[in-house]
Structure formats: C-alpha cells, structure tokens
Amino acid sequence: MAVITHDAKLNDLLVDLCHSLLQYVAETSPWAKQPETAFTIEKLAVQQQRHISRLVDLLQMRHWTIDFGTYPSDFTDLQYLSVEFFLPRLVAAQSTLVAELDEAVHTCVDDAVAVALLRDILAGEQDILTQLQQLHPQPATVVATS
C-alpha cells in the first residue's frame, strides 16, 4: 500500500506561517504604548516560529524541496506603525490562519503523521489567537430594548 503524503499542502501552510502578519510585526518592532504588549507579540511570534520549525523538520525528513516564499506585497506599506494599529489586523489574520490549519487537518486525513503535527500546530495557533484577542478585546455591543 502506498503512503499518501500532502507535502505540497504542508509547504503552503509553512509559507503562510513563515510570512504571517504576526511574524512581520515582530520583525518590524512596532511602537507600543505599553512595552508588555510588544513583548507579548514577540513571545507569540517565537511560539509560532516553533511551529514553523516542526513543519520544516517534517518536510526535510520527507526530502521535500522547501519553498519558504515571501511576505505578501501588501505588508510593505506597514512600517513605522503602532502595535495598537496592528492588533485588530493580527486577530483577523490569525483567525484566517487557524481556519486554514483546521481545514488542512481534514484535507490531510490520510497522512497520519501530518495530521498529528497539524493538530498540535493548530492547538498552538489557537492559543496564539486567544492571546491576541486578549490584547485586543472587542468593544461590548449595546442592545437597545424597548
């Protein structure tokens, strides 16, 4: 029986993780009113880098030629901005990344090694999303009653 792998899909996820908005923001060292917020973002980027390393390790073990990609050109205008500017965008981008990882867990179902790794990474990326959401709480909505 042939072993089915989804290395191309894993490489696509690797590119998205390597060049996520979180990684970009951490590299640009945005201005922050509260240094703790900037520190938390850097810590989350390091956590995400561990996920990147694990994907790279799997792809290398499989002798896949890795394409690390580049940052989206949209990011080039995101210089000299505050953490507060980035927070809602980080939450949205991380939500998209979590959804993509969740979809990959189901797409790669016949690649047990990849699925196990993706589940671990998904849990870690969900944790990152939760922490970003805590940094940028949504304003409470007021419901009018009559």
C-alpha positions as CSV (number, residue, x, y, z in Angstrom):
1,M,0.0,0.0,0.0
2,A,1.4,3.4,-1.0
3,V,1.9,6.0,1.7
4,I,-0.1,9.2,0.9
5,T,1.6,12.5,1.9
6,H,0.4,16.0,1.5
7,D,3.8,17.7,1.3
8,A,2.7,20.5,-1.1
9,K,-0.2,21.4,1.3
10,L,2.2,21.4,4.2
11,N,4.6,23.6,2.3
12,D,1.8,26.1,1.6
13,L,1.0,26.2,5.3
14,L,4.7,26.7,6.0
15,V,4.8,29.7,3.8
16,D,1.7,31.1,5.5
17,L,3.2,30.6,8.9
18,C,6.6,31.9,8.0
19,H,5.2,35.1,6.4
20,S,2.2,35.7,8.7
21,L,1.3,39.1,9.9
22,L,2.5,38.1,13.3
23,Q,6.0,37.3,12.1
24,Y,6.1,40.5,10.1
25,V,5.0,42.7,13.0
26,A,7.6,41.0,15.3
27,E,10.3,41.8,12.7
28,T,9.3,45.4,12.3
29,S,9.3,46.2,16.1
30,P,6.3,48.5,16.1
31,W,5.9,51.3,18.6
32,A,3.9,50.4,21.7
33,K,2.4,52.5,24.4
34,Q,2.8,49.5,26.7
35,P,6.0,47.6,26.4
36,E,4.3,44.5,27.8
37,T,2.1,44.4,24.7
38,A,5.1,44.4,22.4
39,F,6.8,41.8,24.5
40,T,3.8,39.6,24.3
41,I,3.7,39.9,20.5
42,E,7.4,39.0,20.3
43,K,6.7,36.0,22.5
44,L,3.8,34.8,20.4
45,A,6.0,35.2,17.2
46,V,8.6,32.9,18.9
47,Q,5.9,30.4,19.7
48,Q,4.8,30.5,16.0
49,Q,8.4,30.0,14.9
50,R,8.5,26.7,16.9
51,H,5.5,25.6,14.8
52,I,7.4,26.6,11.6
53,S,10.5,24.6,12.7
54,R,8.3,21.5,13.3
55,L,6.8,21.8,9.8
56,V,10.3,22.3,8.3
57,D,11.6,19.2,10.1
58,L,8.8,17.0,8.7
59,L,9.3,18.3,5.2
60,Q,13.0,17.8,5.4
61,M,12.5,14.3,6.7
62,R,10.4,13.6,3.7
63,H,13.1,15.1,1.4
64,W,10.7,17.8,0.1
65,T,12.2,20.8,-1.6
66,I,11.0,23.5,0.7
67,D,9.8,26.8,-0.7
68,F,9.8,29.4,2.1
69,G,8.0,32.0,0.0
70,T,8.0,35.8,0.7
71,Y,5.9,38.2,2.6
72,P,2.8,39.5,0.8
73,S,3.5,42.7,-1.0
74,D,0.6,44.3,1.0
75,F,2.9,44.2,4.0
76,T,5.4,46.6,2.6
77,D,3.3,49.6,3.5
78,L,3.1,48.5,7.1
79,Q,6.1,50.4,8.5
80,Y,6.5,52.7,11.5
81,L,3.1,51.9,12.9
82,S,1.9,51.2,16.4
83,V,1.0,47.9,18.0
84,E,-2.5,49.3,18.5
85,F,-2.8,49.7,14.8
86,F,-1.8,46.1,14.2
87,L,-3.9,44.4,16.9
88,P,-7.2,44.1,15.1
89,R,-5.4,43.1,11.9
90,L,-3.3,40.5,13.8
91,V,-6.5,39.0,15.3
92,A,-8.1,38.8,11.8
93,A,-5.0,37.3,10.2
94,Q,-4.5,34.8,13.0
95,S,-8.2,33.7,12.7
96,T,-7.7,33.1,9.0
97,L,-4.5,31.1,9.7
98,V,-6.4,29.0,12.3
99,A,-9.2,28.3,9.9
100,E,-6.7,27.3,7.2
101,L,-4.9,24.9,9.6
102,D,-8.3,23.4,10.7
103,E,-9.2,22.8,7.1
104,A,-5.8,21.1,6.5
105,V,-6.3,18.7,9.3
106,H,-9.4,17.4,7.5
107,T,-7.8,17.6,4.0
108,C,-4.7,15.6,5.0
109,V,-6.7,12.9,6.9
110,D,-4.9,10.1,5.0
111,D,-1.5,11.4,6.1
112,A,-1.4,10.4,9.8
113,V,2.0,11.9,10.6
114,A,0.9,15.3,9.0
115,V,-2.4,15.2,10.8
116,A,-0.8,14.6,14.2
117,L,1.6,17.5,13.6
118,L,-1.1,19.8,12.2
119,R,-3.3,19.1,15.2
120,D,-0.5,20.2,17.6
121,I,0.2,23.3,15.5
122,L,-3.5,24.1,15.3
123,A,-3.8,24.0,19.1
124,G,-0.8,26.3,19.4
125,E,-2.0,28.7,16.8
126,Q,-5.4,28.8,18.5
127,D,-3.6,29.7,21.7
128,I,-1.9,32.5,19.9
129,L,-5.2,33.7,18.6
130,T,-6.7,33.7,22.1
131,Q,-3.8,35.7,23.5
132,L,-4.1,38.2,20.7
133,Q,-7.8,38.5,21.3
134,Q,-7.0,39.3,25.0
135,L,-4.6,42.0,23.9
136,H,-7.4,43.5,21.7
137,P,-10.7,42.9,23.4
138,Q,-13.8,43.7,21.2
139,P,-15.9,46.5,22.5
140,A,-19.2,45.4,24.1
141,T,-22.2,45.9,21.9
142,V,-25.2,47.7,23.3
143,V,-28.5,46.2,22.6
144,A,-31.4,48.6,22.7
145,T,-34.5,47.4,24.5
146,S,-38.0,48.9,24.3
